[in-house]
Amino acid sequence: MTTTTLIPAIDDPRWARIVARDASADGDFYYSVLTTGVYCRPSCASRGARPENVAIHASLAEARATGFRPCRRCDPEGIAEAAQIALVTDACRRIEASETPPSLGELAADAGFSESHFHRLFRRLTGLTPRAYAAAHRAGRVREGLAAGQPVTAALHEAGFGSASRFYEGAGAMLGMAPSRFRQGGARETLRFAIGQCSLGAILVASSDTGVAAILLGDDPQALVRDVQDRFPKADLVGGDAAYEAIVARAVALVEAPGIGLDLPLDIRGTAFQQRVWQALAAIPAGETRSYADVARAIGAPAATRAVAGACAANALAIAIPCHRVVRNDGGLSGYRWGVERKRALLDREGGAREGEAAAA
């Protein structure tokens, strides 16, 4: 059993918030009581403890480390989390309904938290800061407006952008192309592509001027072509020349030895949340796996396991963004866009290569 406070509780400024049963302090810290063997939220309505019997903890993890049990009355493990999720959900709805994104101070005040605590809480539960969430939502509204045929100016103003200059500063990253091209479904954008064969079946590689935009695997080459056409319905799809075959060959080499990585520029298109997930996937070493929950924790959004799975499914760059390294919590294989058998084969190859390196060492 351990305690983590370094000063007597009565001399700690947080003690006054415990005495006041301050609900706005919930989540900022916790306290444990030596005489009852429990840990609580600051707002706990149980009979007050003497300060000499109280230890104050900066996190739930520290409170758990005492070896005490959670208080049944205030339920720091359950009710607090559910209430926090509800508050963040309300904040998300407010952001989505506002013409101008509310400030962090406004959102925190509505939730009854300090700005710093609400910022940490929002990011933990959504994987994004409130500002990034607002930006991602506005980007989604722009995409919807442009896809519906709205003029660019109308789409950006309806999405809440105060000026065209601010929108155009980040338009390329937001849309993956110029706004006028996005509005026309990728019209006048040229994608080079080619189809090859690898040990896992057919492989299609497509590239924009920015870099490789898609690496698709499957059994039917024509189905892969239709997939690219669906993604870029008005883009000009041009068969790759002899020089482009070298890019396909490098993608095939990646299939055969996925641990080597792809040394080519990528054109990664996705929402802010998806890109956070994909960055986390790229950080998983070859030969290792992570669960969806592991990835959610790695991006600071432990409650977003399902959203992480959705981002993995949306990945269009097979192997280059290694979503095959993500498995179920029990280690089982599932949810791979290009088939579980291909996922198993890729993991087996990476595992075999890693064992070989270990033996050589």
JOUR-V606268 format. One record per residue. RES is the residue in one small letter. PSI is psi in radians with two decimals (999 if undefined). OMEGA is omega in whole degrees, 0 to 359 (* if undefined). D_FIRST is the distance of its C-alpha to the first C-alpha in Angstrom with 2 decimals. Layout:
RES&PSI&OMEGA&D_FIRST / RES&PSI&OMEGA&D_FIRST
//
This chain:
m&2.31&182&0.00 / t&2.70&170&3.81 / t&2.61&188&7.07 / t&-0.16&177&10.27 / t&2.49&182&13.11 / l&-0.11&180&15.18 / i&2.71&178&17.39 / p&2.47&184&17.38 / a&-0.65&184&17.56 / i&-0.38&178&21.08 / d&-0.03&180&22.25 / d&2.27&181&21.03 / p&-0.35&179&24.00 / r&-0.32&181&21.90 / w&-0.66&180&21.28 / a&-0.58&180&24.96 / r&-0.52&175&24.62 / i&-0.79&179&21.93 / v&-0.67&181&24.27 / a&-0.06&184&27.13 / r&0.90&186&25.33 / d&1.86&182&26.70 / a&-0.46&180&26.96 / s&-0.24&178&28.05 / a&-0.19&181&24.58 / d&2.24&183&23.10 / g&-0.43&177&21.94 / d&-0.63&179&21.96 / f&3.02&179&18.40 / y&2.90&175&15.83 / y&2.66&177&13.91 / s&2.69&184&11.15 / v&2.05&184&11.95 / l&-0.72&187&10.00 / t&-0.41&180&12.98 / t&-0.27&178&13.40 / g&0.56&179&10.06 / v&2.85&170&11.77 / y&2.60&192&12.39 / c&2.94&167&16.05 / r&2.74&179&18.96 / p&-0.51&184&20.69 / s&0.10&184&23.61 / c&2.33&183&21.86 / a&0.08&179&24.45 / s&2.85&179&22.22 / r&2.36&183&22.79 / g&2.50&179&21.66 / a&2.75&176&18.67 / r&2.42&186&19.14 / p&-0.54&181&18.17 / e&-0.24&179&16.40 / n&0.09&187&13.81 / v&2.38&170&13.48 / a&2.41&183&11.68 / i&2.36&187&13.93 / h&2.46&183&13.33 / a&-0.30&184&16.28 / s&2.90&175&15.82 / l&-0.66&181&14.63 / a&-0.72&179&12.98 / e&-0.68&179&10.78 / a&-0.72&179&10.14 / r&-0.58&183&9.44 / a&-0.25&177&6.87 / t&-0.35&185&4.50 / g&-0.03&178&5.32 / f&2.98&179&7.77 / r&2.72&177&11.45 / p&2.49&180&14.20 / c&2.29&180&16.52 / r&-0.39&184&19.67 / r&-0.85&182&21.90 / c&-0.22&175&21.45 / d&1.20&183&20.14 / p&-0.37&181&18.60 / e&-0.40&188&18.78 / g&-1.18&186&22.39 / i&-0.73&182&24.67 / a&-0.77&181&23.68 / e&-0.77&180&24.43 / a&-0.72&179&27.66 / a&-0.68&179&28.73 / q&-0.73&178&28.16 / i&-0.72&180&30.21 / a&-0.72&180&32.92 / l&-0.74&179&33.08 / v&-0.66&177&33.42 / t&-0.75&177&35.99 / d&-0.70&179&37.94 / a&-0.70&178&37.90 / c&-0.77&180&39.25 / r&-0.65&179&42.01 / r&-0.75&178&42.91 / i&-0.78&183&43.20 / e&-0.52&184&45.37 / a&-0.14&186&47.61 / s&2.41&175&48.21 / e&-0.74&176&51.27 / t&2.17&183&49.48 / p&2.27&178&45.73 / p&2.67&180&43.76 / s&2.84&176&41.93 / l&-0.71&180&38.19 / g&-0.71&179&38.36 / e&-0.77&180&40.23 / l&-0.75&181&37.86 / a&-0.71&180&34.77 / a&-0.72&179&36.53 / d&-0.62&181&37.44 / a&-0.25&181&33.84 / g&0.41&181&32.60 / f&2.88&170&30.43 / s&2.79&180&30.87 / e&-0.77&183&32.85 / s&-0.74&181&30.11 / h&-0.75&181&27.59 / f&-0.66&178&30.32 / h&-0.81&179&31.45 / r&-0.75&181&28.04 / l&-0.81&181&27.73 / f&-0.77&182&31.31 / r&-0.65&180&30.96 / r&-0.68&186&27.79 / l&-0.43&183&29.56 / t&-0.30&184&33.06 / g&-0.05&181&32.77 / l&2.73&170&35.21 / t&2.82&176&35.38 / p&-0.70&179&37.46 / r&-0.78&180&40.33 / a&-0.64&178&40.24 / y&-0.77&179&40.08 / a&-0.72&179&43.12 / a&-0.74&180&44.93 / a&-0.67&179&44.31 / h&-0.75&179&45.54 / r&-0.68&178&48.61 / a&-0.70&178&49.29 / g&-0.69&179&49.21 / r&-0.65&177&51.68 / v&-0.82&181&53.93 / r&-0.75&179&53.93 / e&-0.75&180&54.79 / g&-0.77&179&57.55 / l&-0.71&179&59.08 / a&-0.50&179&58.95 / a&-0.04&176&60.79 / g&0.14&179&63.52 / q&2.57&171&62.80 / p&2.65&183&64.15 / v&-0.79&182&61.55 / t&-0.77&180&61.95 / a&-0.73&182&61.50 / a&-0.74&184&58.43 / l&-0.60&179&56.59 / h&-0.67&178&57.46 / e&-0.47&179&56.45 / a&-0.13&176&53.09 / g&0.15&177&52.51 / f&2.17&184&53.44 / g&-0.45&180&55.04 / s&2.63&180&57.24 / a&-0.59&183&58.65 / s&-0.72&180&57.74 / r&-0.66&179&53.98 / f&-0.84&185&54.32 / y&-0.41&178&56.40 / e&-0.65&182&54.05 / g&0.25&186&51.50 / a&-0.67&182&53.87 / g&-0.80&179&53.93 / a&-0.58&183&50.17 / m&-0.72&187&50.03 / l&-0.31&182&52.89 / g&-0.05&181&53.33 / m&3.09&177&56.96 / a&2.52&182&59.30 / p&-0.70&181&59.17 / s&-0.62&178&62.81 / r&-0.73&179&62.17 / f&-0.74&182&59.15 / r&-0.56&182&61.28 / q&0.39&177&63.80 / g&0.50&180&61.31 / g&0.25&181&61.35 / a&2.47&179&65.13 / r&0.02&171&66.62 / e&2.31&180&63.45 / t&2.23&175&64.32 / l&2.13&172&61.96 / r&2.48&179&62.99 / f&2.79&175&61.87 / a&2.69&180&62.59 / i&2.37&176&61.67 / g&-3.03&178&61.04 / q&2.47&176&59.88 / c&-3.12&183&56.85 / s&-0.26&180&55.32 / l&0.16&178&53.42 / g&-2.59&180&56.60 / a&2.60&177&58.11 / i&2.29&177&56.57 / l&2.32&177&57.69 / v&2.26&179&56.98 / a&2.47&183&57.98 / s&2.51&171&57.95 / s&-3.03&176&58.74 / d&-0.39&182&59.87 / t&-0.70&183&56.21 / g&-2.93&180&55.02 / v&2.12&184&54.16 / a&-0.35&181&53.44 / a&2.39&168&53.09 / i&1.92&186&52.55 / l&2.49&178&53.08 / l&2.61&178&53.10 / g&-3.08&179&54.93 / d&-0.50&186&57.66 / d&1.93&180&60.38 / p&-0.66&181&61.48 / q&-0.60&177&63.25 / a&-0.62&178&60.11 / l&-0.68&177&58.37 / v&-0.74&179&61.29 / r&-0.61&178&61.09 / d&-0.83&179&57.37 / v&-0.71&179&58.22 / q&-0.66&179&61.14 / d&-0.61&180&58.93 / r&-0.60&183&56.53 / f&1.25&190&59.41 / p&-0.43&181&62.22 / k&0.16&178&64.62 / a&2.70&174&63.80 / d&1.97&178&66.42 / l&2.11&185&65.23 / v&2.26&178&67.06 / g&2.40&182&67.06 / g&2.59&178&65.79 / d&-2.96&182&68.33 / a&-0.64&180&68.29 / a&-0.60&181&65.99 / y&-0.45&178&63.47 / e&-0.47&179&63.46 / a&-0.60&177&61.63 / i&-0.73&177&58.72 / v&-0.71&180&58.69 / a&-0.64&179&58.74 / r&-0.59&176&55.61 / a&-0.68&177&53.87 / v&-0.72&178&55.02 / a&-0.60&178&53.66 / l&-0.65&177&50.27 / v&-0.77&184&50.40 / e&-0.51&179&51.22 / a&1.30&187&48.56 / p&-0.29&180&46.03 / g&-0.21&185&43.83 / i&-0.38&183&46.57 / g&2.86&181&46.23 / l&1.97&183&49.20 / d&1.10&179&50.71 / l&2.59&176&52.59 / p&2.51&181&52.18 / l&2.56&173&50.73 / d&1.59&187&51.72 / i&2.07&183&48.47 / r&2.13&179&49.06 / g&3.03&178&46.37 / t&2.95&179&44.46 / a&-0.73&181&41.89 / f&-0.79&180&39.07 / q&-0.73&181&40.80 / q&-0.58&175&41.22 / r&-0.74&178&37.53 / v&-0.82&183&36.82 / w&-0.61&175&39.59 / q&-0.68&178&38.33 / a&-0.65&179&34.95 / l&-0.72&181&36.89 / a&-0.36&181&38.87 / a&-0.13&179&35.71 / i&2.11&182&34.81 / p&2.57&176&36.08 / a&2.42&181&38.84 / g&-0.07&177&37.72 / e&2.79&177&34.34 / t&2.81&174&33.51 / r&2.65&174&31.18 / s&2.87&176&30.64 / y&-0.65&179&31.92 / a&-0.65&177&28.38 / d&-0.78&181&27.61 / v&-0.70&179&30.70 / a&-0.75&178&29.85 / r&-0.63&182&26.53 / a&-0.53&179&28.44 / i&0.11&177&30.86 / g&0.41&181&28.27 / a&1.19&186&29.27 / p&-0.35&180&26.74 / a&0.00&187&28.62 / a&0.65&183&31.95 / t&-0.77&181&31.91 / r&-0.67&178&35.32 / a&-0.62&176&36.81 / v&-0.77&178&35.73 / a&-0.68&178&37.52 / g&-0.67&178&40.53 / a&-0.66&176&40.62 / c&-0.73&181&40.58 / a&-0.48&182&43.47 / a&-0.13&182&45.39 / n&2.19&179&45.36 / a&0.05&183&48.98 / l&1.34&182&48.40 / a&2.36&174&47.59 / i&-0.77&178&45.80 / a&-0.72&167&46.27 / i&1.82&196&43.37 / p&1.18&177&41.41 / c&-0.21&177&40.33 / h&-0.23&180&40.83 / r&0.10&179&37.48 / v&2.23&185&35.62 / v&3.02&177&34.81 / r&2.90&181&33.23 / n&-0.52&180&29.51 / d&0.12&179&30.40 / g&-0.09&180&32.46 / g&2.73&181&35.75 / l&2.30&177&38.69 / s&2.89&170&40.16 / g&0.42&180&41.52 / y&2.20&186&43.53 / r&-0.56&185&46.59 / w&0.31&174&48.78 / g&2.41&183&47.82 / v&-0.62&181&45.02 / e&-0.67&177&47.20 / r&-0.67&178&47.67 / k&-0.79&180&43.94 / r&-0.73&181&43.41 / a&-0.74&180&46.19 / l&-0.74&180&44.79 / l&-0.66&178&41.31 / d&-0.72&180&42.97 / r&-0.76&180&45.03 / e&-0.70&179&42.14 / g&-0.71&179&40.09 / g&-0.71&179&43.15 / a&-0.66&181&43.82 / r&-0.69&177&40.29 / e&-0.67&179&40.52 / g&-0.71&179&43.89 / e&-0.70&179&42.59 / a&-0.71&181&39.79 / a&-0.67&180&42.40 / a&-0.59&180&44.73 / a&999&*&42.08
//
